[in-house]
Amino acid sequence: MAITTLTLIIIILINIVFQSSILPYLTLFGFMPNTGLVLIVIIALRQGKYYGGFFGLGLGLIQDILFGQAIGVNALIFFILGYTIGLIQDVLDIENIIIPILSSALGTIFYNFSFYIIMFFLSVDIPTEVMMKNVFSLEILYNVILAALVYKLFSKIFVIPSLRFGKR
């Protein structure tokens, strides 16, 4: 079953409600998972670069409007992340659980690093030690665990049809 635009909008709305109401109570050492990033990784791996890029752009704009310091920062980073991860859809076997886990870990590092670089150029003063602590943080572990769970859930819900010939 293909993911439609309506399905993506519903996923974005559920994510925004979940991230703003429940996740602040699930922090561990001051870190909470970035569910938006995990969803972008999963959508990009399952649907490709265009769905991943535009899903990231839409989710990033909504997050910037509701929670961001500057409008467009999350949208830009999420768009680049979704498009880039969507590029590997045709190259790698996306049914392997290691691919979304590794993509989520690398995506979290890319997101945090890019966010602090962009904020630096927007003249937001962030100490280097705070930046390095947040780039390589516990959020990576949180996102990896969440990516494995969400990927399993999405692979059950959004089944990619395939033809099989011969014995099972």
C-alpha positions as CSV (number, residue, x, y, z in Angstrom):
1,M,0.0,0.0,0.0
2,A,1.4,3.4,-1.0
3,I,1.6,6.3,1.4
4,T,-0.8,9.0,0.3
5,T,-0.5,12.7,1.0
6,L,-3.4,12.5,3.5
7,T,-1.6,9.7,5.3
8,L,1.5,11.9,5.5
9,I,-0.5,14.8,6.9
10,I,-2.0,12.6,9.5
11,I,1.4,11.3,10.5
12,I,2.7,14.9,10.8
13,L,-0.2,15.9,13.0
14,I,0.1,12.8,15.3
15,N,3.8,13.5,15.6
16,I,3.3,17.2,16.5
17,V,0.8,16.3,19.2
18,F,2.9,13.5,20.5
19,Q,6.1,15.5,20.5
20,S,4.6,18.5,22.3
21,S,2.4,16.7,24.9
22,I,3.9,13.4,25.8
23,L,7.6,13.4,25.0
24,P,8.5,16.2,27.4
25,Y,7.7,13.8,30.2
26,L,9.9,11.1,28.7
27,T,13.2,12.9,29.0
28,L,16.3,11.1,30.1
29,F,19.2,13.3,31.4
30,G,17.6,16.2,29.7
31,F,17.4,14.6,26.3
32,M,14.3,13.4,24.4
33,P,14.0,11.6,21.1
34,N,13.4,13.6,17.9
35,T,10.4,11.8,16.6
36,G,10.2,14.0,13.6
37,L,13.7,13.1,12.5
38,V,13.0,9.4,13.0
39,L,9.8,9.6,10.9
40,I,11.6,11.5,8.1
41,V,14.3,8.7,8.0
42,I,11.6,6.0,7.9
43,I,9.5,7.7,5.2
44,A,12.5,8.5,3.1
45,L,13.7,4.9,3.3
46,R,10.3,3.4,2.5
47,Q,9.1,6.0,-0.1
48,G,12.2,7.6,-1.7
49,K,13.9,10.9,-2.0
50,Y,10.9,13.0,-3.1
51,Y,8.5,11.8,-0.3
52,G,11.4,12.1,2.2
53,G,12.4,15.6,1.2
54,F,8.9,17.1,1.0
55,F,7.8,15.3,4.2
56,G,10.9,16.7,5.9
57,L,10.1,20.2,4.5
58,G,6.5,20.1,5.7
59,L,7.3,18.7,9.2
60,G,10.3,21.1,9.6
61,L,8.1,24.1,8.7
62,I,5.5,23.1,11.2
63,Q,8.1,22.5,13.9
64,D,9.7,25.8,13.1
65,I,6.4,27.7,13.4
66,L,5.4,26.0,16.6
67,F,8.7,25.4,18.5
68,G,11.6,27.0,16.6
69,Q,13.8,30.0,17.2
70,A,14.0,30.9,13.6
71,I,11.6,29.8,10.8
72,G,13.2,27.7,8.2
73,V,16.1,26.1,10.1
74,N,14.4,22.7,10.8
75,A,12.7,22.8,7.4
76,L,16.0,23.1,5.6
77,I,17.8,20.5,7.6
78,F,14.9,18.0,7.5
79,F,14.5,18.6,3.7
80,I,18.2,17.8,3.1
81,L,18.1,14.9,5.4
82,G,14.9,13.4,3.9
83,Y,16.2,13.8,0.3
84,T,19.6,12.4,1.1
85,I,18.4,9.4,2.9
86,G,15.8,8.8,0.2
87,L,18.7,8.5,-2.3
88,I,19.9,5.3,-0.7
89,Q,16.5,3.6,-1.1
90,D,17.3,2.1,-4.5
91,V,20.9,1.3,-3.6
92,L,20.5,-0.6,-0.3
93,D,18.2,-3.4,1.0
94,I,15.8,-1.3,3.1
95,E,14.2,-4.4,4.6
96,N,17.4,-4.9,6.8
97,I,16.7,-3.3,10.2
98,I,20.3,-2.1,10.4
99,I,19.8,0.5,7.6
100,P,17.1,2.5,9.4
101,I,19.0,2.3,12.7
102,L,22.3,3.5,11.1
103,S,20.5,6.1,9.1
104,S,18.7,7.4,12.2
105,A,22.0,7.6,14.2
106,L,23.8,9.4,11.4
107,G,20.8,11.6,10.7
108,T,20.7,12.7,14.4
109,I,24.4,13.7,14.3
110,F,23.8,15.5,11.0
111,Y,20.7,17.3,12.3
112,N,22.4,18.5,15.6
113,F,25.6,19.5,13.9
114,S,23.8,21.4,11.1
115,F,21.4,23.1,13.6
116,Y,24.3,24.5,15.6
117,I,26.2,25.6,12.5
118,I,23.2,27.4,11.1
119,M,22.5,29.0,14.5
120,F,26.1,30.1,14.6
121,F,25.6,31.9,11.3
122,L,22.4,33.4,12.6
123,S,24.5,35.0,15.5
124,V,23.2,32.8,18.2
125,D,25.9,32.4,20.8
126,I,26.4,28.7,21.6
127,P,29.5,27.5,23.5
128,T,31.5,24.9,21.7
129,E,31.5,22.4,24.6
130,V,27.6,22.6,24.7
131,M,27.4,22.1,21.0
132,M,29.7,19.0,21.1
133,K,27.8,17.6,24.1
134,N,24.5,17.9,22.3
135,V,25.7,16.7,18.9
136,F,27.0,13.4,20.4
137,S,24.3,13.0,23.0
138,L,22.0,10.4,24.4
139,E,19.5,11.6,21.8
140,I,21.3,9.3,19.3
141,L,20.5,6.2,21.4
142,Y,16.9,7.4,21.9
143,N,16.4,7.9,18.2
144,V,18.0,4.5,17.3
145,I,15.6,2.6,19.6
146,L,12.7,4.6,18.3
147,A,13.7,4.1,14.7
148,A,13.8,0.3,15.2
149,L,10.3,0.3,16.7
150,V,8.7,2.7,14.2
151,Y,10.3,0.9,11.3
152,K,8.9,-2.4,12.4
153,L,5.5,-0.8,12.8
154,F,5.6,0.9,9.4
155,S,6.7,-2.3,7.7
156,K,3.6,-4.0,9.1
157,I,1.3,-1.2,8.2
158,F,2.7,-0.1,4.8
159,V,3.5,-3.4,3.1
160,I,5.4,-3.2,-0.2
161,P,3.7,-5.7,-2.6
162,S,5.9,-8.2,-4.3
163,L,5.5,-11.1,-6.6
164,R,6.9,-14.5,-5.7
165,F,7.2,-17.4,-8.1
166,G,8.2,-20.9,-7.2
167,K,8.3,-22.6,-3.8
168,R,8.0,-20.6,-0.5
